[in-house]
Amino acid sequence: MKPVVLLVGRLPAVVETVARELEDLPVQWLGAHNRDEVVSQLESEPDIATVVMGAGLDDRVRGDLIGVIAGLRPDLCIHVKDRASGPAGMAPFVRGVVLSELLGEYA
């Protein structure tokens, strides 16, 4: 069974692009773009192994989502991408998280 990664981002295209760019990794991708979608994914998918949050979301939204995720699934690590690397930095960031946290490799 593949580990499940929840990608949380402002734009659906970003999540789709990241999943396509990283299709070589042995994981299942889920996406969420707002609070309701995050809650729905967390409640319906018990096999989520980690969460990666993009930088496009407003800080208040990111803070709220971190609280929601931690409240519903305190067992999950939440990785928050920096803003400095821009949208192009999302796939490399996610790859590093998956390789080191889920696959036990170095990015």
TIVO-2410 file (N, C-alpha, C; in nm, 3 decimals):
# residues 107
REC num residu      c1      c2      c3 atome chaine
REC   1      M   0.083  -0.118   0.000     N      A
REC   1      M   0.000   0.000   0.000    CA      A
REC   1      M   0.088   0.125   0.000     C      A
REC   2      K   0.057   0.219  -0.085     N      A
REC   2      K   0.135   0.342  -0.095    CA      A
REC   2      K   0.096   0.438   0.016     C      A
REC   3      P   0.196   0.512   0.071     N      A
REC   3      P   0.161   0.616   0.167    CA      A
REC   3      P   0.083   0.726   0.096     C      A
REC   4      V  -0.006   0.791   0.170     N      A
REC   4      V  -0.090   0.897   0.116    CA      A
REC   4      V  -0.038   1.032   0.163     C      A
REC   5      V  -0.021   1.124   0.069     N      A
REC   5      V   0.025   1.259   0.099    CA      A
REC   5      V  -0.087   1.356   0.067     C      A
REC   6      L  -0.124   1.438   0.163     N      A
REC   6      L  -0.223   1.542   0.141    CA      A
REC   6      L  -0.151   1.671   0.106     C      A
REC   7      L  -0.173   1.719  -0.016     N      A
REC   7      L  -0.116   1.846  -0.062    CA      A
REC   7      L  -0.223   1.954  -0.046     C      A
REC   8      V  -0.190   2.057   0.029     N      A
REC   8      V  -0.284   2.166   0.052    CA      A
REC   8      V  -0.229   2.290  -0.018     C      A
REC   9      G  -0.306   2.343  -0.111     N      A
REC   9      G  -0.260   2.459  -0.186    CA      A
REC   9      G  -0.374   2.549  -0.226     C      A
REC  10      R  -0.340   2.669  -0.264     N      A
REC  10      R  -0.440   2.769  -0.301    CA      A
REC  10      R  -0.506   2.736  -0.434     C      A
REC  11      L  -0.429   2.688  -0.529     N      A
REC  11      L  -0.481   2.663  -0.664    CA      A
REC  11      L  -0.482   2.515  -0.698     C      A
REC  12      P  -0.593   2.466  -0.751     N      A
REC  12      P  -0.598   2.324  -0.791    CA      A
REC  12      P  -0.488   2.286  -0.889     C      A
REC  13      A  -0.452   2.376  -0.979     N      A
REC  13      A  -0.350   2.346  -1.079    CA      A
REC  13      A  -0.214   2.317  -1.015     C      A
REC  14      V  -0.184   2.384  -0.906     N      A
REC  14      V  -0.055   2.362  -0.839    CA      A
REC  14      V  -0.049   2.219  -0.786     C      A
REC  15      V  -0.155   2.175  -0.720     N      A
REC  15      V  -0.159   2.040  -0.666    CA      A
REC  15      V  -0.150   1.937  -0.779     C      A
REC  16      E  -0.225   1.960  -0.887     N      A
REC  16      E  -0.222   1.869  -1.001    CA      A
REC  16      E  -0.083   1.865  -1.064     C      A
REC  17      T  -0.020   1.980  -1.078     N      A
REC  17      T   0.113   1.988  -1.138    CA      A
REC  17      T   0.216   1.914  -1.053     C      A
REC  18      V   0.211   1.934  -0.922     N      A
REC  18      V   0.305   1.867  -0.832    CA      A
REC  18      V   0.288   1.716  -0.842     C      A
REC  19      A   0.164   1.670  -0.837     N      A
REC  19      A   0.139   1.526  -0.845    CA      A
REC  19      A   0.190   1.470  -0.978     C      A
REC  20      R   0.173   1.543  -1.085     N      A
REC  20      R   0.221   1.498  -1.216    CA      A
REC  20      R   0.373   1.497  -1.221     C      A
REC  21      E   0.437   1.600  -1.168     N      A
REC  21      E   0.583   1.609  -1.169    CA      A
REC  21      E   0.648   1.501  -1.081     C      A
REC  22      L   0.575   1.455  -0.981     N      A
REC  22      L   0.631   1.359  -0.886    CA      A
REC  22      L   0.568   1.221  -0.899     C      A
REC  23      E   0.513   1.190  -1.015     N      A
REC  23      E   0.447   1.061  -1.031    CA      A
REC  23      E   0.543   0.943  -1.022     C      A
REC  24      D   0.673   0.969  -1.025     N      A
REC  24      D   0.771   0.861  -1.009    CA      A
REC  24      D   0.781   0.813  -0.865     C      A
REC  25      L   0.730   0.891  -0.770     N      A
REC  25      L   0.737   0.852  -0.629    CA      A
REC  25      L   0.625   0.755  -0.596     C      A
REC  26      P   0.652   0.656  -0.512     N      A
REC  26      P   0.552   0.555  -0.478    CA      A
REC  26      P   0.456   0.603  -0.368     C      A
REC  27      V   0.380   0.708  -0.399     N      A
REC  27      V   0.283   0.761  -0.305    CA      A
REC  27      V   0.150   0.787  -0.376     C      A
REC  28      Q   0.045   0.800  -0.298     N      A
REC  28      Q  -0.084   0.841  -0.349    CA      A
REC  28      Q  -0.104   0.987  -0.309     C      A
REC  29      W  -0.150   1.068  -0.404     N      A
REC  29      W  -0.166   1.211  -0.378    CA      A
REC  29      W  -0.313   1.245  -0.356     C      A
REC  30      L  -0.339   1.328  -0.257     N      A
REC  30      L  -0.470   1.388  -0.236    CA      A
REC  30      L  -0.450   1.538  -0.235     C      A
REC  31      G  -0.551   1.611  -0.276     N      A
REC  31      G  -0.541   1.756  -0.276    CA      A
REC  31      G  -0.653   1.820  -0.197     C      A
REC  32      A  -0.626   1.938  -0.146     N      A
REC  32      A  -0.726   2.019  -0.077    CA      A
REC  32      A  -0.690   2.165  -0.098     C      A
REC  33      H  -0.792   2.250  -0.109     N      A
REC  33      H  -0.768   2.392  -0.139    CA      A
REC  33      H  -0.828   2.487  -0.037     C      A
REC  34      N  -0.906   2.432   0.056     N      A
REC  34      N  -0.967   2.517   0.159    CA      A
REC  34      N  -0.998   2.432   0.283     C      A
REC  35      R  -1.049   2.497   0.384     N      A
REC  35      R  -1.075   2.432   0.513    CA      A
REC  35      R  -1.168   2.311   0.497     C      A
REC  36      D  -1.279   2.331   0.425     N      A
REC  36      D  -1.376   2.222   0.410    CA      A
REC  36      D  -1.315   2.101   0.341     C      A
REC  37      E  -1.233   2.124   0.238     N      A
REC  37      E  -1.170   2.013   0.168    CA      A
REC  37      E  -1.067   1.943   0.256     C      A
REC  38      V  -0.993   2.019   0.335     N      A
REC  38      V  -0.896   1.958   0.427    CA      A
REC  38      V  -0.968   1.869   0.526     C      A
REC  39      V  -1.074   1.919   0.587     N      A
REC  39      V  -1.151   1.841   0.684    CA      A
REC  39      V  -1.207   1.715   0.618     C      A
REC  40      S  -1.262   1.730   0.499     N      A
REC  40      S  -1.319   1.616   0.428    CA      A
REC  40      S  -1.214   1.509   0.399     C      A
REC  41      Q  -1.097   1.550   0.352     N      A
REC  41      Q  -0.990   1.455   0.322    CA      A
REC  41      Q  -0.943   1.385   0.450     C      A
REC  42      L  -0.925   1.460   0.557     N      A
REC  42      L  -0.878   1.401   0.682    CA      A
REC  42      L  -0.979   1.303   0.740     C      A
REC  43      E  -1.106   1.334   0.728     N      A
REC  43      E  -1.209   1.248   0.783    CA      A
REC  43      E  -1.236   1.125   0.697     C      A
REC  44      S  -1.213   1.136   0.567     N      A
REC  44      S  -1.247   1.024   0.478    CA      A
REC  44      S  -1.127   0.935   0.443     C      A
REC  45      E  -1.005   0.982   0.468     N      A
REC  45      E  -0.886   0.905   0.429    CA      A
REC  45      E  -0.798   0.881   0.552     C      A
REC  46      P  -0.814   0.768   0.620     N      A
REC  46      P  -0.735   0.742   0.740    CA      A
REC  46      P  -0.588   0.710   0.712     C      A
REC  47      D  -0.553   0.684   0.587     N      A
REC  47      D  -0.415   0.646   0.555    CA      A
REC  47      D  -0.325   0.763   0.518     C      A
REC  48      I  -0.371   0.886   0.539     N      A
REC  48      I  -0.283   1.001   0.514    CA      A
REC  48      I  -0.162   0.989   0.606     C      A
REC  49      A  -0.043   0.997   0.546     N      A
REC  49      A   0.081   0.980   0.621    CA      A
REC  49      A   0.146   1.113   0.657     C      A
REC  50      T   0.123   1.216   0.575     N      A
REC  50      T   0.183   1.347   0.601    CA      A
REC  50      T   0.106   1.452   0.522     C      A
REC  51      V   0.125   1.578   0.561     N      A
REC  51      V   0.059   1.691   0.495    CA      A
REC  51      V   0.167   1.789   0.451     C      A
REC  52      V   0.153   1.838   0.326     N      A
REC  52      V   0.242   1.943   0.276    CA      A
REC  52      V   0.155   2.060   0.235     C      A
REC  53      M   0.185   2.178   0.290     N      A
REC  53      M   0.106   2.297   0.264    CA      A
REC  53      M   0.188   2.396   0.182     C      A
REC  54      G   0.128   2.445   0.075     N      A
REC  54      G   0.194   2.540  -0.013    CA      A
REC  54      G   0.202   2.678   0.047     C      A
REC  55      A   0.275   2.765  -0.022     N      A
REC  55      A   0.299   2.900   0.026    CA      A
REC  55      A   0.200   3.002  -0.027     C      A
REC  56      G   0.112   2.961  -0.117     N      A
REC  56      G   0.019   3.055  -0.177    CA      A
REC  56      G  -0.096   3.095  -0.087     C      A
REC  57      L  -0.117   3.020   0.019     N      A
REC  57      L  -0.226   3.051   0.111    CA      A
REC  57      L  -0.185   3.164   0.205     C      A
REC  58      D  -0.280   3.247   0.240     N      A
REC  58      D  -0.260   3.355   0.336    CA      A
REC  58      D  -0.217   3.298   0.471     C      A
REC  59      D  -0.136   3.372   0.544     N      A
REC  59      D  -0.085   3.323   0.672    CA      A
REC  59      D  -0.197   3.288   0.771     C      A
REC  60      R  -0.304   3.366   0.773     N      A
REC  60      R  -0.415   3.335   0.863    CA      A
REC  60      R  -0.481   3.203   0.823     C      A
REC  61      V  -0.494   3.181   0.694     N      A
REC  61      V  -0.552   3.056   0.645    CA      A
REC  61      V  -0.460   2.939   0.681     C      A
REC  62      R  -0.331   2.958   0.657     N      A
REC  62      R  -0.237   2.851   0.690    CA      A
REC  62      R  -0.241   2.819   0.840     C      A
REC  63      G  -0.243   2.921   0.922     N      A
REC  63      G  -0.250   2.900   1.066    CA      A
REC  63      G  -0.377   2.826   1.107     C      A
REC  64      D  -0.490   2.866   1.049     N      A
REC  64      D  -0.616   2.800   1.077    CA      A
REC  64      D  -0.611   2.653   1.034     C      A
REC  65      L  -0.557   2.627   0.915     N      A
REC  65      L  -0.549   2.490   0.865    CA      A
REC  65      L  -0.457   2.404   0.950     C      A
REC  66      I  -0.347   2.461   0.997     N      A
REC  66      I  -0.258   2.386   1.085    CA      A
REC  66      I  -0.333   2.346   1.212     C      A
REC  67      G  -0.411   2.438   1.266     N      A
REC  67      G  -0.491   2.406   1.384    CA      A
REC  67      G  -0.594   2.297   1.358     C      A
REC  68      V  -0.660   2.305   1.244     N      A
REC  68      V  -0.760   2.206   1.207    CA      A
REC  68      V  -0.696   2.068   1.191     C      A
REC  69      I  -0.585   2.064   1.117     N      A
REC  69      I  -0.516   1.936   1.093    CA      A
REC  69      I  -0.466   1.877   1.224     C      A
REC  70      A  -0.402   1.958   1.306     N      A
REC  70      A  -0.349   1.909   1.433    CA      A
REC  70      A  -0.462   1.864   1.525     C      A
REC  71      G  -0.576   1.931   1.519     N      A
REC  71      G  -0.689   1.893   1.602    CA      A
REC  71      G  -0.752   1.761   1.560     C      A
REC  72      L  -0.762   1.740   1.429     N      A
REC  72      L  -0.823   1.617   1.379    CA      A
REC  72      L  -0.726   1.500   1.373     C      A
REC  73      R  -0.600   1.529   1.341     N      A
REC  73      R  -0.500   1.423   1.323    CA      A
REC  73      R  -0.368   1.463   1.387     C      A
REC  74      P  -0.359   1.460   1.519     N      A
REC  74      P  -0.236   1.501   1.587    CA      A
REC  74      P  -0.117   1.411   1.557     C      A
REC  75      D  -0.141   1.299   1.490     N      A
REC  75      D  -0.033   1.207   1.453    CA      A
REC  75      D   0.041   1.250   1.327     C      A
REC  76      L  -0.010   1.348   1.255     N      A
REC  76      L   0.050   1.387   1.126    CA      A
REC  76      L   0.152   1.498   1.141     C      A
REC  77      C   0.258   1.488   1.060     N      A
REC  77      C   0.352   1.600   1.045    CA      A
REC  77      C   0.293   1.692   0.939     C      A
REC  78      I   0.306   1.822   0.963     N      A
REC  78      I   0.258   1.922   0.869    CA      A
REC  78      I   0.380   2.000   0.821     C      A
REC  79      H   0.408   1.992   0.693     N      A
REC  79      H   0.523   2.060   0.633    CA      A
REC  79      H   0.473   2.184   0.560     C      A
REC  80      V   0.528   2.300   0.595     N      A
REC  80      V   0.484   2.427   0.537    CA      A
REC  80      V   0.595   2.482   0.450     C      A
REC  81      K   0.566   2.497   0.322     N      A
REC  81      K   0.666   2.545   0.226    CA      A
REC  81      K   0.693   2.694   0.246     C      A
REC  82      D   0.818   2.732   0.223     N      A
REC  82      D   0.856   2.873   0.228    CA      A
REC  82      D   0.800   2.948   0.108     C      A
REC  83      R   0.797   3.078   0.115     N      A
REC  83      R   0.749   3.158   0.002    CA      A
REC  83      R   0.863   3.198  -0.092     C      A
REC  84      A   0.983   3.203  -0.042     N      A
REC  84      A   1.096   3.253  -0.120    CA      A
REC  84      A   1.122   3.173  -0.247     C      A
REC  85      S   1.098   3.042  -0.244     N      A
REC  85      S   1.129   2.960  -0.362    CA      A
REC  85      S   1.021   2.967  -0.469     C      A
REC  86      G   0.909   3.033  -0.440     N      A
REC  86      G   0.804   3.051  -0.539    CA      A
REC  86      G   0.735   2.920  -0.576     C      A
REC  87      P   0.640   2.930  -0.670     N      A
REC  87      P   0.564   2.812  -0.711    CA      A
REC  87      P   0.653   2.700  -0.767     C      A
REC  88      A   0.762   2.737  -0.831     N      A
REC  88      A   0.852   2.636  -0.888    CA      A
REC  88      A   0.921   2.553  -0.780     C      A
REC  89      G   0.923   2.604  -0.657     N      A
REC  89      G   0.987   2.532  -0.549    CA      A
REC  89      G   0.899   2.428  -0.481     C      A
REC  90      M   0.772   2.422  -0.519     N      A
REC  90      M   0.681   2.329  -0.451    CA      A
REC  90      M   0.718   2.184  -0.477     C      A
REC  91      A   0.737   2.146  -0.602     N      A
REC  91      A   0.768   2.005  -0.632    CA      A
REC  91      A   0.897   1.959  -0.566     C      A
REC  92      P   1.006   2.037  -0.573     N      A
REC  92      P   1.128   1.993  -0.503    CA      A
REC  92      P   1.108   1.983  -0.352     C      A
REC  93      F   1.030   2.074  -0.295     N      A
REC  93      F   1.003   2.069  -0.151    CA      A
REC  93      F   0.927   1.941  -0.115     C      A
REC  94      V   0.823   1.912  -0.192     N      A
REC  94      V   0.742   1.791  -0.166    CA      A
REC  94      V   0.827   1.666  -0.186     C      A
REC  95      R   0.909   1.665  -0.290     N      A
REC  95      R   0.997   1.550  -0.314    CA      A
REC  95      R   1.088   1.526  -0.192     C      A
REC  96      G   1.145   1.632  -0.139     N      A
REC  96      G   1.233   1.620  -0.023    CA      A
REC  96      G   1.159   1.565   0.098     C      A
REC  97      V   1.037   1.612   0.120     N      A
REC  97      V   0.956   1.563   0.233    CA      A
REC  97      V   0.928   1.415   0.216     C      A
REC  98      V   0.883   1.376   0.098     N      A
REC  98      V   0.847   1.236   0.074    CA      A
REC  98      V   0.969   1.146   0.086     C      A
REC  99      L   1.079   1.186   0.024     N      A
REC  99      L   1.199   1.102   0.029    CA      A
REC  99      L   1.249   1.084   0.172     C      A
REC 100      S   1.256   1.194   0.247     N      A
REC 100      S   1.314   1.182   0.381    CA      A
REC 100      S   1.215   1.127   0.484     C      A
REC 101      E   1.093   1.172   0.481     N      A
REC 101      E   0.999   1.129   0.586    CA      A
REC 101      E   0.933   0.995   0.558     C      A
REC 102      L   0.893   0.973   0.435     N      A
REC 102      L   0.817   0.852   0.405    CA      A
REC 102      L   0.899   0.738   0.348     C      A
REC 103      L   1.006   0.770   0.278     N      A
REC 103      L   1.083   0.666   0.213    CA      A
REC 103      L   1.220   0.644   0.278     C      A
REC 104      G   1.254   0.726   0.377     N      A
REC 104      G   1.379   0.707   0.449    CA      A
REC 104      G   1.505   0.732   0.366     C      A
REC 105      E   1.492   0.817   0.265     N      A
REC 105      E   1.607   0.850   0.180    CA      A
REC 105      E   1.641   0.997   0.198     C      A
REC 106      Y   1.758   1.034   0.147     N      A
REC 106      Y   1.795   1.175   0.149    CA      A
REC 106      Y   1.763   1.236   0.015     C      A
REC 107      A   1.707   1.356   0.020     N      A
REC 107      A   1.669   1.426  -0.104    CA      A
REC 107      A   1.789   1.472  -0.182     C      A
***
